[in-house]
């Protein structure tokens, strides 16, 4: 079974690019694919997915916006991809508890 990954980032996406490159290398024995990549801003890192034909999305958090409503919009953007894992790869926003609970224990932070 191929694991379906949704990757979230906020910047240049160097970690996400590395993940994509490693997943391209089938010799690594990992059976997973990135099915979507999203951000809270128009991040340059989304291009790594776009260059591979992977869908992208942006769910901005406007200044003064309700974080819980933003969290629900984020869930609404991720869930259609039916991810097995949601990877935070340089995602620089604190997630509302509702998002963490929704994806727990299938939410991984890879940001160093």
C-alpha positions in Angstrom: 0.0 0.0 0.0 1.4 3.4 -1.0 1.3 5.9 1.8 -0.4 9.1 0.7 1.4 12.2 2.0 0.3 15.8 2.2 3.2 18.2 2.9 2.8 21.6 4.4 5.5 24.3 4.1 5.8 28.1 4.5 9.1 28.9 2.8 11.5 27.8 0.1 10.7 24.1 0.6 14.2 22.7 0.8 13.2 20.0 3.1 10.1 19.2 1.0 12.3 19.1 -2.1 14.6 16.6 -0.4 11.6 14.5 0.6 10.3 14.5 -3.0 13.7 13.5 -4.3 14.1 10.7 -1.8 10.6 9.4 -2.7 11.6 9.4 -6.4 14.4 7.0 -5.6 12.5 3.7 -5.4 15.7 2.0 -4.2 15.1 3.5 -0.8 12.3 1.0 -0.1 9.7 3.6 0.9 6.3 3.2 -0.7 4.9 6.7 -0.4 3.9 9.6 -2.6 3.1 13.2 -2.0 -0.4 13.7 -3.2 -0.6 17.4 -2.4 1.5 20.2 -1.0 0.0 23.2 0.8 1.0 26.4 2.5 -0.3 29.3 4.6 1.4 31.7 2.1 2.2 31.9 -1.6 5.5 30.0 -0.7 8.2 29.6 -3.3 8.5 26.0 -2.1 5.2 25.1 -3.7 7.1 25.1 -7.1 8.7 21.7 -6.1 5.3 20.1 -6.3 4.1 22.1 -9.3 7.1 21.0 -11.3 6.1 17.4 -10.7 2.4 17.9 -11.4 1.4 17.5 -7.7 -1.6 19.7 -6.7 -0.9 22.6 -4.4 -3.1 24.8 -2.2 -2.8 27.9 -0.1 -4.9 28.6 3.0 -3.8 32.0 4.3 -4.3 33.2 7.9 -5.2 36.8 7.6 -4.2 39.2 10.3 -6.8 39.2 13.1 -8.6 36.1 11.7 -10.1 33.5 13.9 -7.4 30.7 14.2 -10.0 28.0 14.7 -11.8 28.9 11.5 -8.5 29.0 9.7 -7.8 25.6 11.1 -11.1 24.2 9.8 -10.3 25.7 6.3 -6.9 24.0 6.5 -8.6 20.7 7.3 -11.1 21.3 4.5 -8.1 21.8 2.1 -6.2 18.7 3.2 -9.0 16.1 3.7 -10.0 15.7 0.1 -6.5 14.2 -0.6 -7.2 11.4 2.0 -3.7 11.5 3.4 -2.2 8.7 5.5 0.3 11.3 6.9 0.4 15.1 7.0 4.0 16.2 7.1 5.0 19.7 8.4 8.1 20.5 6.5 9.0 24.0 7.4 5.4 25.0 8.1 5.9 28.1 10.3 2.4 28.6 11.7 1.2 27.1 15.0 -1.6 24.8 14.3 -4.8 25.1 16.3 -5.4 22.2 18.6 -8.4 21.1 16.5 -6.1 20.4 13.5 -3.5 18.5 15.6 -6.3 16.4 17.1 -7.9 15.8 13.7 -4.7 14.3 12.2 -3.1 12.8 15.4 -1.2 10.5 15.4 -0.7 11.0 11.6 0.9 14.4 11.8 4.7 14.6 11.6 6.9 17.6 12.0 10.2 17.2 10.0 11.4 20.8 10.4 14.8 20.8 12.1 
